[in-house]
Amino acid sequence: MAKKSRAKKAKLPKTKCCVSASKCGRCPLRMLKNGTLPEGYTVRKRELVRLDGKKVSKKKLAKAA
């Protein structure tokens, strides 16, 4: 039997911050601070946005991560 390799999947940020007191692991604000936000994305007004101004979609976000 062949072994299946389990590639570690990158955590995707949420598209909007849930404003909880203890920030969750996928919070865009926390990921921005830690530097783990995918390339080309930033956070404005607690919402995940793209630097080029296009809409954020989960499909494109998964591709970027």
PDBQT receptor file of N, H, CA, C and O in Angstrom, charges set to zero:
ATOM      1  N   MET A   1       0.825  -1.187   0.000  1.00  0.00    +0.000 N 
ATOM      2  CA  MET A   1       0.000   0.000   0.000  1.00  0.00    +0.000 C 
ATOM      3  C   MET A   1       0.869   1.250   0.000  1.00  0.00    +0.000 C 
ATOM      4  O   MET A   1       1.888   1.325   0.687  1.00  0.00    +0.000 OA
ATOM      5  N   ALA A   2       0.457   2.181  -0.752  1.00  0.00    +0.000 N 
ATOM      6  H   ALA A   2      -0.370   2.121  -1.310  1.00  0.00    +0.000 HD
ATOM      7  CA  ALA A   2       1.182   3.446  -0.826  1.00  0.00    +0.000 C 
ATOM      8  C   ALA A   2       0.746   4.363   0.306  1.00  0.00    +0.000 C 
ATOM      9  O   ALA A   2      -0.431   4.427   0.661  1.00  0.00    +0.000 OA
ATOM     10  N   LYS A   3       1.717   5.067   0.860  1.00  0.00    +0.000 N 
ATOM     11  H   LYS A   3       2.673   5.014   0.572  1.00  0.00    +0.000 HD
ATOM     12  CA  LYS A   3       1.405   6.017   1.931  1.00  0.00    +0.000 C 
ATOM     13  C   LYS A   3       0.851   7.297   1.331  1.00  0.00    +0.000 C 
ATOM     14  O   LYS A   3       1.330   7.767   0.299  1.00  0.00    +0.000 OA
ATOM     15  N   LYS A   4      -0.140   7.848   1.968  1.00  0.00    +0.000 N 
ATOM     16  H   LYS A   4      -0.529   7.466   2.807  1.00  0.00    +0.000 HD
ATOM     17  CA  LYS A   4      -0.682   9.135   1.522  1.00  0.00    +0.000 C 
ATOM     18  C   LYS A   4       0.005  10.234   2.301  1.00  0.00    +0.000 C 
ATOM     19  O   LYS A   4       0.018  10.218   3.532  1.00  0.00    +0.000 OA
ATOM     20  N   SER A   5       0.574  11.187   1.588  1.00  0.00    +0.000 N 
ATOM     21  H   SER A   5       0.563  11.200   0.588  1.00  0.00    +0.000 HD
ATOM     22  CA  SER A   5       1.215  12.311   2.272  1.00  0.00    +0.000 C 
ATOM     23  C   SER A   5       0.152  13.350   2.587  1.00  0.00    +0.000 C 
ATOM     24  O   SER A   5      -0.693  13.673   1.752  1.00  0.00    +0.000 OA
ATOM     25  N   ARG A   6       0.209  13.846   3.761  1.00  0.00    +0.000 N 
ATOM     26  H   ARG A   6       0.896  13.584   4.440  1.00  0.00    +0.000 HD
ATOM     27  CA  ARG A   6      -0.766  14.853   4.182  1.00  0.00    +0.000 C 
ATOM     28  C   ARG A   6      -0.096  16.220   4.170  1.00  0.00    +0.000 C 
ATOM     29  O   ARG A   6       0.626  16.588   5.097  1.00  0.00    +0.000 OA
ATOM     30  N   ALA A   7      -0.347  16.945   3.126  1.00  0.00    +0.000 N 
ATOM     31  H   ALA A   7      -0.933  16.646   2.373  1.00  0.00    +0.000 HD
ATOM     32  CA  ALA A   7       0.201  18.294   3.033  1.00  0.00    +0.000 C 
ATOM     33  C   ALA A   7      -0.567  19.196   3.984  1.00  0.00    +0.000 C 
ATOM     34  O   ALA A   7      -1.794  19.134   4.058  1.00  0.00    +0.000 OA
ATOM     35  N   LYS A   8       0.156  20.024   4.703  1.00  0.00    +0.000 N 
ATOM     36  H   LYS A   8       1.153  20.074   4.643  1.00  0.00    +0.000 HD
ATOM     37  CA  LYS A   8      -0.494  20.923   5.644  1.00  0.00    +0.000 C 
ATOM     38  C   LYS A   8      -1.206  22.021   4.869  1.00  0.00    +0.000 C 
ATOM     39  O   LYS A   8      -0.586  22.764   4.108  1.00  0.00    +0.000 OA
ATOM     40  N   LYS A   9      -2.504  22.112   5.069  1.00  0.00    +0.000 N 
ATOM     41  H   LYS A   9      -3.008  21.509   5.687  1.00  0.00    +0.000 HD
ATOM     42  CA  LYS A   9      -3.312  23.099   4.376  1.00  0.00    +0.000 C 
ATOM     43  C   LYS A   9      -3.210  24.433   5.112  1.00  0.00    +0.000 C 
ATOM     44  O   LYS A   9      -3.295  24.481   6.339  1.00  0.00    +0.000 OA
ATOM     45  N   ALA A  10      -3.030  25.506   4.360  1.00  0.00    +0.000 N 
ATOM     46  H   ALA A  10      -2.961  25.467   3.363  1.00  0.00    +0.000 HD
ATOM     47  CA  ALA A  10      -2.932  26.832   4.962  1.00  0.00    +0.000 C 
ATOM     48  C   ALA A  10      -4.299  27.256   5.492  1.00  0.00    +0.000 C 
ATOM     49  O   ALA A  10      -5.324  27.016   4.854  1.00  0.00    +0.000 OA
ATOM     50  N   LYS A  11      -4.302  27.881   6.653  1.00  0.00    +0.000 N 
ATOM     51  H   LYS A  11      -3.469  28.076   7.171  1.00  0.00    +0.000 HD
ATOM     52  CA  LYS A  11      -5.558  28.384   7.204  1.00  0.00    +0.000 C 
ATOM     53  C   LYS A  11      -5.975  29.608   6.414  1.00  0.00    +0.000 C 
ATOM     54  O   LYS A  11      -5.192  30.539   6.228  1.00  0.00    +0.000 OA
ATOM     55  N   LEU A  12      -7.211  29.599   5.952  1.00  0.00    +0.000 N 
ATOM     56  H   LEU A  12      -7.847  28.843   6.103  1.00  0.00    +0.000 HD
ATOM     57  CA  LEU A  12      -7.724  30.737   5.210  1.00  0.00    +0.000 C 
ATOM     58  C   LEU A  12      -8.356  31.728   6.175  1.00  0.00    +0.000 C 
ATOM     59  O   LEU A  12      -9.042  31.324   7.114  1.00  0.00    +0.000 OA
ATOM     60  N   PRO A  13      -8.137  33.009   5.958  1.00  0.00    +0.000 N 
ATOM     61  CA  PRO A  13      -8.771  33.990   6.840  1.00  0.00    +0.000 C 
ATOM     62  C   PRO A  13     -10.260  34.101   6.559  1.00  0.00    +0.000 C 
ATOM     63  O   PRO A  13     -10.717  33.824   5.450  1.00  0.00    +0.000 OA
ATOM     64  N   LYS A  14     -11.009  34.508   7.568  1.00  0.00    +0.000 N 
ATOM     65  H   LYS A  14     -10.638  34.733   8.469  1.00  0.00    +0.000 HD
ATOM     66  CA  LYS A  14     -12.424  34.793   7.372  1.00  0.00    +0.000 C 
ATOM     67  C   LYS A  14     -12.520  36.063   6.530  1.00  0.00    +0.000 C 
ATOM     68  O   LYS A  14     -11.567  36.840   6.470  1.00  0.00    +0.000 OA
ATOM     69  N   THR A  15     -13.657  36.278   5.885  1.00  0.00    +0.000 N 
ATOM     70  H   THR A  15     -14.432  35.647   5.934  1.00  0.00    +0.000 HD
ATOM     71  CA  THR A  15     -13.801  37.472   5.062  1.00  0.00    +0.000 C 
ATOM     72  C   THR A  15     -14.181  38.680   5.896  1.00  0.00    +0.000 C 
ATOM     73  O   THR A  15     -14.012  39.817   5.455  1.00  0.00    +0.000 OA
ATOM     74  N   LYS A  16     -14.696  38.445   7.108  1.00  0.00    +0.000 N 
ATOM     75  H   LYS A  16     -14.832  37.522   7.467  1.00  0.00    +0.000 HD
ATOM     76  CA  LYS A  16     -15.079  39.534   7.988  1.00  0.00    +0.000 C 
ATOM     77  C   LYS A  16     -14.731  39.150   9.421  1.00  0.00    +0.000 C 
ATOM     78  O   LYS A  16     -14.896  37.993   9.808  1.00  0.00    +0.000 OA
ATOM     79  N   CYS A  17     -14.255  40.102  10.207  1.00  0.00    +0.000 N 
ATOM     80  H   CYS A  17     -14.121  41.042   9.893  1.00  0.00    +0.000 HD
ATOM     81  CA  CYS A  17     -13.900  39.856  11.598  1.00  0.00    +0.000 C 
ATOM     82  C   CYS A  17     -15.169  39.689  12.435  1.00  0.00    +0.000 C 
ATOM     83  O   CYS A  17     -16.131  40.439  12.269  1.00  0.00    +0.000 OA
ATOM     84  N   CYS A  18     -15.166  38.705  13.333  1.00  0.00    +0.000 N 
ATOM     85  H   CYS A  18     -14.384  38.096  13.468  1.00  0.00    +0.000 HD
ATOM     86  CA  CYS A  18     -16.351  38.457  14.154  1.00  0.00    +0.000 C 
ATOM     87  C   CYS A  18     -16.360  39.309  15.432  1.00  0.00    +0.000 C 
ATOM     88  O   CYS A  18     -17.315  39.233  16.205  1.00  0.00    +0.000 OA
ATOM     89  N   VAL A  19     -15.339  40.100  15.663  1.00  0.00    +0.000 N 
ATOM     90  H   VAL A  19     -14.563  40.161  15.035  1.00  0.00    +0.000 HD
ATOM     91  CA  VAL A  19     -15.227  41.052  16.765  1.00  0.00    +0.000 C 
ATOM     92  C   VAL A  19     -15.345  40.371  18.132  1.00  0.00    +0.000 C 
ATOM     93  O   VAL A  19     -15.918  40.939  19.062  1.00  0.00    +0.000 OA
ATOM     94  N   SER A  20     -14.805  39.160  18.253  1.00  0.00    +0.000 N 
ATOM     95  H   SER A  20     -14.339  38.698  17.498  1.00  0.00    +0.000 HD
ATOM     96  CA  SER A  20     -14.815  38.513  19.559  1.00  0.00    +0.000 C 
ATOM     97  C   SER A  20     -13.654  39.053  20.390  1.00  0.00    +0.000 C 
ATOM     98  O   SER A  20     -12.643  39.501  19.849  1.00  0.00    +0.000 OA
ATOM     99  N   ALA A  21     -13.815  39.004  21.705  1.00  0.00    +0.000 N 
ATOM    100  H   ALA A  21     -14.636  38.641  22.144  1.00  0.00    +0.000 HD
ATOM    101  CA  ALA A  21     -12.779  39.543  22.594  1.00  0.00    +0.000 C 
ATOM    102  C   ALA A  21     -11.481  38.756  22.439  1.00  0.00    +0.000 C 
ATOM    103  O   ALA A  21     -10.405  39.346  22.345  1.00  0.00    +0.000 OA
ATOM    104  N   SER A  22     -11.576  37.431  22.410  1.00  0.00    +0.000 N 
ATOM    105  H   SER A  22     -12.450  36.951  22.486  1.00  0.00    +0.000 HD
ATOM    106  CA  SER A  22     -10.389  36.613  22.161  1.00  0.00    +0.000 C 
ATOM    107  C   SER A  22     -10.409  36.243  20.684  1.00  0.00    +0.000 C 
ATOM    108  O   SER A  22     -11.164  35.360  20.276  1.00  0.00    +0.000 OA
ATOM    109  N   LYS A  23      -9.603  36.897  19.897  1.00  0.00    +0.000 N 
ATOM    110  H   LYS A  23      -8.990  37.614  20.228  1.00  0.00    +0.000 HD
ATOM    111  CA  LYS A  23      -9.616  36.732  18.448  1.00  0.00    +0.000 C 
ATOM    112  C   LYS A  23      -9.384  35.267  18.058  1.00  0.00    +0.000 C 
ATOM    113  O   LYS A  23      -8.508  34.599  18.608  1.00  0.00    +0.000 OA
ATOM    114  N   CYS A  24     -10.176  34.785  17.111  1.00  0.00    +0.000 N 
ATOM    115  H   CYS A  24     -10.887  35.327  16.664  1.00  0.00    +0.000 HD
ATOM    116  CA  CYS A  24     -10.052  33.401  16.659  1.00  0.00    +0.000 C 
ATOM    117  C   CYS A  24      -8.792  33.245  15.805  1.00  0.00    +0.000 C 
ATOM    118  O   CYS A  24      -8.175  34.242  15.428  1.00  0.00    +0.000 OA
ATOM    119  N   GLY A  25      -8.416  32.043  15.506  1.00  0.00    +0.000 N 
ATOM    120  H   GLY A  25      -8.917  31.233  15.812  1.00  0.00    +0.000 HD
ATOM    121  CA  GLY A  25      -7.210  31.765  14.730  1.00  0.00    +0.000 C 
ATOM    122  C   GLY A  25      -7.288  32.209  13.285  1.00  0.00    +0.000 C 
ATOM    123  O   GLY A  25      -6.256  32.430  12.651  1.00  0.00    +0.000 OA
ATOM    124  N   ARG A  26      -8.494  32.344  12.752  1.00  0.00    +0.000 N 
ATOM    125  H   ARG A  26      -9.332  32.165  13.267  1.00  0.00    +0.000 HD
ATOM    126  CA  ARG A  26      -8.680  32.729  11.352  1.00  0.00    +0.000 C 
ATOM    127  C   ARG A  26      -9.051  34.197  11.188  1.00  0.00    +0.000 C 
ATOM    128  O   ARG A  26      -9.388  34.623  10.083  1.00  0.00    +0.000 OA
ATOM    129  N   CYS A  27      -8.998  34.969  12.249  1.00  0.00    +0.000 N 
ATOM    130  H   CYS A  27      -8.725  34.623  13.146  1.00  0.00    +0.000 HD
ATOM    131  CA  CYS A  27      -9.369  36.379  12.210  1.00  0.00    +0.000 C 
ATOM    132  C   CYS A  27      -8.428  37.132  11.269  1.00  0.00    +0.000 C 
ATOM    133  O   CYS A  27      -7.210  37.019  11.407  1.00  0.00    +0.000 OA
ATOM    134  N   PRO A  28      -8.970  37.902  10.312  1.00  0.00    +0.000 N 
ATOM    135  CA  PRO A  28      -8.105  38.628   9.387  1.00  0.00    +0.000 C 
ATOM    136  C   PRO A  28      -7.202  39.639  10.090  1.00  0.00    +0.000 C 
ATOM    137  O   PRO A  28      -6.084  39.890   9.639  1.00  0.00    +0.000 OA
ATOM    138  N   LEU A  29      -7.681  40.222  11.196  1.00  0.00    +0.000 N 
ATOM    139  H   LEU A  29      -8.589  40.018  11.563  1.00  0.00    +0.000 HD
ATOM    140  CA  LEU A  29      -6.854  41.180  11.939  1.00  0.00    +0.000 C 
ATOM    141  C   LEU A  29      -5.643  40.485  12.558  1.00  0.00    +0.000 C 
ATOM    142  O   LEU A  29      -4.528  41.003  12.492  1.00  0.00    +0.000 OA
ATOM    143  N   ARG A  30      -5.858  39.326  13.152  1.00  0.00    +0.000 N 
ATOM    144  H   ARG A  30      -6.764  38.905  13.205  1.00  0.00    +0.000 HD
ATOM    145  CA  ARG A  30      -4.754  38.574  13.761  1.00  0.00    +0.000 C 
ATOM    146  C   ARG A  30      -3.776  38.100  12.700  1.00  0.00    +0.000 C 
ATOM    147  O   ARG A  30      -2.562  38.175  12.890  1.00  0.00    +0.000 OA
ATOM    148  N   MET A  31      -4.309  37.606  11.566  1.00  0.00    +0.000 N 
ATOM    149  H   MET A  31      -5.295  37.545  11.412  1.00  0.00    +0.000 HD
ATOM    150  CA  MET A  31      -3.438  37.117  10.500  1.00  0.00    +0.000 C 
ATOM    151  C   MET A  31      -2.612  38.254   9.890  1.00  0.00    +0.000 C 
ATOM    152  O   MET A  31      -1.468  38.043   9.489  1.00  0.00    +0.000 OA
ATOM    153  N   LEU A  32      -3.186  39.450   9.821  1.00  0.00    +0.000 N 
ATOM    154  H   LEU A  32      -4.116  39.622  10.147  1.00  0.00    +0.000 HD
ATOM    155  CA  LEU A  32      -2.455  40.616   9.324  1.00  0.00    +0.000 C 
ATOM    156  C   LEU A  32      -1.316  40.959  10.272  1.00  0.00    +0.000 C 
ATOM    157  O   LEU A  32      -0.202  41.246   9.834  1.00  0.00    +0.000 OA
ATOM    158  N   LYS A  33      -1.594  40.930  11.560  1.00  0.00    +0.000 N 
ATOM    159  H   LYS A  33      -2.499  40.696  11.915  1.00  0.00    +0.000 HD
ATOM    160  CA  LYS A  33      -0.590  41.254  12.569  1.00  0.00    +0.000 C 
ATOM    161  C   LYS A  33       0.539  40.230  12.577  1.00  0.00    +0.000 C 
ATOM    162  O   LYS A  33       1.710  40.589  12.699  1.00  0.00    +0.000 OA
ATOM    163  N   ASN A  34       0.180  38.943  12.447  1.00  0.00    +0.000 N 
ATOM    164  H   ASN A  34      -0.772  38.652  12.349  1.00  0.00    +0.000 HD
ATOM    165  CA  ASN A  34       1.184  37.875  12.466  1.00  0.00    +0.000 C 
ATOM    166  C   ASN A  34       1.935  37.747  11.146  1.00  0.00    +0.000 C 
ATOM    167  O   ASN A  34       2.982  37.101  11.087  1.00  0.00    +0.000 OA
ATOM    168  N   GLY A  35       1.406  38.360  10.084  1.00  0.00    +0.000 N 
ATOM    169  H   GLY A  35       0.555  38.884  10.132  1.00  0.00    +0.000 HD
ATOM    170  CA  GLY A  35       2.054  38.262   8.783  1.00  0.00    +0.000 C 
ATOM    171  C   GLY A  35       1.698  36.997   8.032  1.00  0.00    +0.000 C 
ATOM    172  O   GLY A  35       2.424  36.603   7.120  1.00  0.00    +0.000 OA
ATOM    173  N   THR A  36       0.590  36.341   8.394  1.00  0.00    +0.000 N 
ATOM    174  H   THR A  36       0.000  36.661   9.135  1.00  0.00    +0.000 HD
ATOM    175  CA  THR A  36       0.187  35.105   7.736  1.00  0.00    +0.000 C 
ATOM    176  C   THR A  36      -0.948  35.310   6.742  1.00  0.00    +0.000 C 
ATOM    177  O   THR A  36      -1.489  34.340   6.212  1.00  0.00    +0.000 OA
ATOM    178  N   LEU A  37      -1.306  36.542   6.489  1.00  0.00    +0.000 N 
ATOM    179  H   LEU A  37      -0.866  37.330   6.920  1.00  0.00    +0.000 HD
ATOM    180  CA  LEU A  37      -2.351  36.845   5.511  1.00  0.00    +0.000 C 
ATOM    181  C   LEU A  37      -1.780  36.586   4.116  1.00  0.00    +0.000 C 
ATOM    182  O   LEU A  37      -0.629  36.940   3.860  1.00  0.00    +0.000 OA
ATOM    183  N   PRO A  38      -2.556  35.973   3.199  1.00  0.00    +0.000 N 
ATOM    184  CA  PRO A  38      -2.029  35.702   1.853  1.00  0.00    +0.000 C 
ATOM    185  C   PRO A  38      -1.581  36.979   1.139  1.00  0.00    +0.000 C 
ATOM    186  O   PRO A  38      -2.069  38.073   1.423  1.00  0.00    +0.000 OA
ATOM    187  N   GLU A  39      -0.655  36.812   0.221  1.00  0.00    +0.000 N 
ATOM    188  H   GLU A  39      -0.259  35.923  -0.010  1.00  0.00    +0.000 HD
ATOM    189  CA  GLU A  39      -0.105  37.924  -0.545  1.00  0.00    +0.000 C 
ATOM    190  C   GLU A  39      -1.208  38.608  -1.349  1.00  0.00    +0.000 C 
ATOM    191  O   GLU A  39      -2.022  37.934  -1.979  1.00  0.00    +0.000 OA
ATOM    192  N   GLY A  40      -1.240  39.932  -1.332  1.00  0.00    +0.000 N 
ATOM    193  H   GLY A  40      -0.578  40.480  -0.821  1.00  0.00    +0.000 HD
ATOM    194  CA  GLY A  40      -2.219  40.676  -2.119  1.00  0.00    +0.000 C 
ATOM    195  C   GLY A  40      -3.503  40.994  -1.372  1.00  0.00    +0.000 C 
ATOM    196  O   GLY A  40      -4.438  41.537  -1.960  1.00  0.00    +0.000 OA
ATOM    197  N   TYR A  41      -3.565  40.666  -0.086  1.00  0.00    +0.000 N 
ATOM    198  H   TYR A  41      -2.805  40.224   0.391  1.00  0.00    +0.000 HD
ATOM    199  CA  TYR A  41      -4.758  40.928   0.720  1.00  0.00    +0.000 C 
ATOM    200  C   TYR A  41      -4.405  41.803   1.915  1.00  0.00    +0.000 C 
ATOM    201  O   TYR A  41      -3.278  41.765   2.406  1.00  0.00    +0.000 OA
ATOM    202  N   THR A  42      -5.366  42.588   2.378  1.00  0.00    +0.000 N 
ATOM    203  H   THR A  42      -6.283  42.618   1.979  1.00  0.00    +0.000 HD
ATOM    204  CA  THR A  42      -5.206  43.414   3.561  1.00  0.00    +0.000 C 
ATOM    205  C   THR A  42      -6.555  43.529   4.252  1.00  0.00    +0.000 C 
ATOM    206  O   THR A  42      -7.548  42.976   3.780  1.00  0.00    +0.000 OA
ATOM    207  N   VAL A  43      -6.593  44.246   5.368  1.00  0.00    +0.000 N 
ATOM    208  H   VAL A  43      -5.787  44.696   5.752  1.00  0.00    +0.000 HD
ATOM    209  CA  VAL A  43      -7.827  44.397   6.137  1.00  0.00    +0.000 C 
ATOM    210  C   VAL A  43      -8.157  45.877   6.256  1.00  0.00    +0.000 C 
ATOM    211  O   VAL A  43      -7.314  46.685   6.646  1.00  0.00    +0.000 OA
ATOM    212  N   ARG A  44      -9.394  46.220   5.915  1.00  0.00    +0.000 N 
ATOM    213  H   ARG A  44     -10.078  45.564   5.599  1.00  0.00    +0.000 HD
ATOM    214  CA  ARG A  44      -9.885  47.594   6.084  1.00  0.00    +0.000 C 
ATOM    215  C   ARG A  44     -11.253  47.522   6.730  1.00  0.00    +0.000 C 
ATOM    216  O   ARG A  44     -12.126  46.782   6.277  1.00  0.00    +0.000 OA
ATOM    217  N   LYS A  45     -11.436  48.287   7.785  1.00  0.00    +0.000 N 
ATOM    218  H   LYS A  45     -10.727  48.888   8.153  1.00  0.00    +0.000 HD
ATOM    219  CA  LYS A  45     -12.707  48.325   8.519  1.00  0.00    +0.000 C 
ATOM    220  C   LYS A  45     -13.159  46.926   8.936  1.00  0.00    +0.000 C 
ATOM    221  O   LYS A  45     -14.329  46.572   8.797  1.00  0.00    +0.000 OA
ATOM    222  N   ARG A  46     -12.211  46.138   9.449  1.00  0.00    +0.000 N 
ATOM    223  H   ARG A  46     -11.260  46.425   9.561  1.00  0.00    +0.000 HD
ATOM    224  CA  ARG A  46     -12.456  44.767   9.930  1.00  0.00    +0.000 C 
ATOM    225  C   ARG A  46     -12.948  43.812   8.860  1.00  0.00    +0.000 C 
ATOM    226  O   ARG A  46     -13.550  42.786   9.178  1.00  0.00    +0.000 OA
ATOM    227  N   GLU A  47     -12.700  44.134   7.589  1.00  0.00    +0.000 N 
ATOM    228  H   GLU A  47     -12.211  44.967   7.331  1.00  0.00    +0.000 HD
ATOM    229  CA  GLU A  47     -13.128  43.283   6.487  1.00  0.00    +0.000 C 
ATOM    230  C   GLU A  47     -11.931  43.003   5.580  1.00  0.00    +0.000 C 
ATOM    231  O   GLU A  47     -11.115  43.889   5.324  1.00  0.00    +0.000 OA
ATOM    232  N   LEU A  48     -11.836  41.780   5.102  1.00  0.00    +0.000 N 
ATOM    233  H   LEU A  48     -12.499  41.060   5.310  1.00  0.00    +0.000 HD
ATOM    234  CA  LEU A  48     -10.752  41.378   4.222  1.00  0.00    +0.000 C 
ATOM    235  C   LEU A  48     -10.971  41.976   2.834  1.00  0.00    +0.000 C 
ATOM    236  O   LEU A  48     -12.055  41.837   2.268  1.00  0.00    +0.000 OA
ATOM    237  N   VAL A  49      -9.955  42.640   2.282  1.00  0.00    +0.000 N 
ATOM    238  H   VAL A  49      -9.074  42.752   2.742  1.00  0.00    +0.000 HD
ATOM    239  CA  VAL A  49     -10.044  43.240   0.951  1.00  0.00    +0.000 C 
ATOM    240  C   VAL A  49      -8.789  42.910   0.158  1.00  0.00    +0.000 C 
ATOM    241  O   VAL A  49      -7.739  42.608   0.726  1.00  0.00    +0.000 OA
ATOM    242  N   ARG A  50      -8.913  42.972  -1.158  1.00  0.00    +0.000 N 
ATOM    243  H   ARG A  50      -9.766  43.217  -1.619  1.00  0.00    +0.000 HD
ATOM    244  CA  ARG A  50      -7.757  42.772  -2.026  1.00  0.00    +0.000 C 
ATOM    245  C   ARG A  50      -7.086  44.108  -2.285  1.00  0.00    +0.000 C 
ATOM    246  O   ARG A  50      -7.751  45.142  -2.331  1.00  0.00    +0.000 OA
ATOM    247  N   LEU A  51      -5.788  44.091  -2.453  1.00  0.00    +0.000 N 
ATOM    248  H   LEU A  51      -5.247  43.251  -2.416  1.00  0.00    +0.000 HD
ATOM    249  CA  LEU A  51      -5.042  45.327  -2.693  1.00  0.00    +0.000 C 
ATOM    250  C   LEU A  51      -5.355  45.934  -4.051  1.00  0.00    +0.000 C 
ATOM    251  O   LEU A  51      -5.265  47.151  -4.218  1.00  0.00    +0.000 OA
ATOM    252  N   ASP A  52      -5.724  45.100  -5.031  1.00  0.00    +0.000 N 
ATOM    253  H   ASP A  52      -5.797  44.112  -4.896  1.00  0.00    +0.000 HD
ATOM    254  CA  ASP A  52      -6.012  45.633  -6.358  1.00  0.00    +0.000 C 
ATOM    255  C   ASP A  52      -7.450  46.117  -6.514  1.00  0.00    +0.000 C 
ATOM    256  O   ASP A  52      -7.820  46.597  -7.585  1.00  0.00    +0.000 OA
ATOM    257  N   GLY A  53      -8.267  46.002  -5.469  1.00  0.00    +0.000 N 
ATOM    258  H   GLY A  53      -7.966  45.613  -4.598  1.00  0.00    +0.000 HD
ATOM    259  CA  GLY A  53      -9.618  46.542  -5.488  1.00  0.00    +0.000 C 
ATOM    260  C   GLY A  53     -10.688  45.593  -5.966  1.00  0.00    +0.000 C 
ATOM    261  O   GLY A  53     -11.869  45.938  -5.932  1.00  0.00    +0.000 OA
ATOM    262  N   LYS A  54     -10.310  44.387  -6.418  1.00  0.00    +0.000 N 
ATOM    263  H   LYS A  54      -9.351  44.107  -6.446  1.00  0.00    +0.000 HD
ATOM    264  CA  LYS A  54     -11.299  43.421  -6.890  1.00  0.00    +0.000 C 
ATOM    265  C   LYS A  54     -12.013  42.782  -5.709  1.00  0.00    +0.000 C 
ATOM    266  O   LYS A  54     -11.571  42.905  -4.567  1.00  0.00    +0.000 OA
ATOM    267  N   LYS A  55     -13.133  42.091  -5.990  1.00  0.00    +0.000 N 
ATOM    268  H   LYS A  55     -13.493  41.991  -6.917  1.00  0.00    +0.000 HD
ATOM    269  CA  LYS A  55     -13.904  41.436  -4.937  1.00  0.00    +0.000 C 
ATOM    270  C   LYS A  55     -13.151  40.240  -4.379  1.00  0.00    +0.000 C 
ATOM    271  O   LYS A  55     -12.409  39.568  -5.095  1.00  0.00    +0.000 OA
ATOM    272  N   VAL A  56     -13.350  39.983  -3.092  1.00  0.00    +0.000 N 
ATOM    273  H   VAL A  56     -13.953  40.529  -2.510  1.00  0.00    +0.000 HD
ATOM    274  CA  VAL A  56     -12.748  38.833  -2.430  1.00  0.00    +0.000 C 
ATOM    275  C   VAL A  56     -13.690  37.647  -2.596  1.00  0.00    +0.000 C 
ATOM    276  O   VAL A  56     -14.859  37.725  -2.220  1.00  0.00    +0.000 OA
ATOM    277  N   SER A  57     -13.186  36.547  -3.160  1.00  0.00    +0.000 N 
ATOM    278  H   SER A  57     -12.236  36.484  -3.466  1.00  0.00    +0.000 HD
ATOM    279  CA  SER A  57     -13.978  35.332  -3.246  1.00  0.00    +0.000 C 
ATOM    280  C   SER A  57     -13.188  34.214  -2.578  1.00  0.00    +0.000 C 
ATOM    281  O   SER A  57     -11.957  34.222  -2.585  1.00  0.00    +0.000 OA
ATOM    282  N   LYS A  58     -13.899  33.264  -2.009  1.00  0.00    +0.000 N 
ATOM    283  H   LYS A  58     -14.899  33.258  -2.004  1.00  0.00    +0.000 HD
ATOM    284  CA  LYS A  58     -13.236  32.176  -1.298  1.00  0.00    +0.000 C 
ATOM    285  C   LYS A  58     -12.391  31.331  -2.244  1.00  0.00    +0.000 C 
ATOM    286  O   LYS A  58     -11.361  30.789  -1.843  1.00  0.00    +0.000 OA
ATOM    287  N   LYS A  59     -12.820  31.216  -3.491  1.00  0.00    +0.000 N 
ATOM    288  H   LYS A  59     -13.657  31.655  -3.817  1.00  0.00    +0.000 HD
ATOM    289  CA  LYS A  59     -12.083  30.431  -4.474  1.00  0.00    +0.000 C 
ATOM    290  C   LYS A  59     -10.725  31.063  -4.769  1.00  0.00    +0.000 C 
ATOM    291  O   LYS A  59      -9.704  30.377  -4.795  1.00  0.00    +0.000 OA
ATOM    292  N   LYS A  60     -10.723  32.381  -4.993  1.00  0.00    +0.000 N 
ATOM    293  H   LYS A  60     -11.553  32.939  -4.972  1.00  0.00    +0.000 HD
ATOM    294  CA  LYS A  60      -9.464  33.089  -5.262  1.00  0.00    +0.000 C 
ATOM    295  C   LYS A  60      -8.592  33.160  -4.018  1.00  0.00    +0.000 C 
ATOM    296  O   LYS A  60      -7.365  33.149  -4.107  1.00  0.00    +0.000 OA
ATOM    297  N   LEU A  61      -9.228  33.232  -2.870  1.00  0.00    +0.000 N 
ATOM    298  H   LEU A  61     -10.226  33.241  -2.798  1.00  0.00    +0.000 HD
ATOM    299  CA  LEU A  61      -8.502  33.279  -1.609  1.00  0.00    +0.000 C 
ATOM    300  C   LEU A  61      -7.781  31.956  -1.368  1.00  0.00    +0.000 C 
ATOM    301  O   LEU A  61      -6.637  31.948  -0.912  1.00  0.00    +0.000 OA
ATOM    302  N   ALA A  62      -8.431  30.854  -1.668  1.00  0.00    +0.000 N 
ATOM    303  H   ALA A  62      -9.359  30.861  -2.039  1.00  0.00    +0.000 HD
ATOM    304  CA  ALA A  62      -7.827  29.534  -1.507  1.00  0.00    +0.000 C 
ATOM    305  C   ALA A  62      -6.645  29.364  -2.461  1.00  0.00    +0.000 C 
ATOM    306  O   ALA A  62      -5.647  28.731  -2.116  1.00  0.00    +0.000 OA
ATOM    307  N   LYS A  63      -6.763  29.926  -3.651  1.00  0.00    +0.000 N 
ATOM    308  H   LYS A  63      -7.574  30.440  -3.931  1.00  0.00    +0.000 HD
ATOM    309  CA  LYS A  63      -5.683  29.851  -4.627  1.00  0.00    +0.000 C 
ATOM    310  C   LYS A  63      -4.459  30.647  -4.173  1.00  0.00    +0.000 C 
ATOM    311  O   LYS A  63      -3.321  30.226  -4.382  1.00  0.00    +0.000 OA
ATOM    312  N   ALA A  64      -4.706  31.806  -3.548  1.00  0.00    +0.000 N 
ATOM    313  H   ALA A  64      -5.630  32.148  -3.378  1.00  0.00    +0.000 HD
ATOM    314  CA  ALA A  64      -3.626  32.677  -3.101  1.00  0.00    +0.000 C 
ATOM    315  C   ALA A  64      -2.886  32.099  -1.897  1.00  0.00    +0.000 C 
ATOM    316  O   ALA A  64      -1.700  32.369  -1.707  1.00  0.00    +0.000 OA
ATOM    317  N   ALA A  65      -3.573  31.317  -1.094  1.00  0.00    +0.000 N 
ATOM    318  H   ALA A  65      -4.536  31.098  -1.248  1.00  0.00    +0.000 HD
ATOM    319  CA  ALA A  65      -2.955  30.768   0.121  1.00  0.00    +0.000 C 
ATOM    320  C   ALA A  65      -2.166  29.535  -0.136  1.00  0.00    +0.000 C 
ATOM    321  O   ALA A  65      -1.592  28.965   0.792  1.00  0.00    +0.000 OA
TER     322      ALA A  65
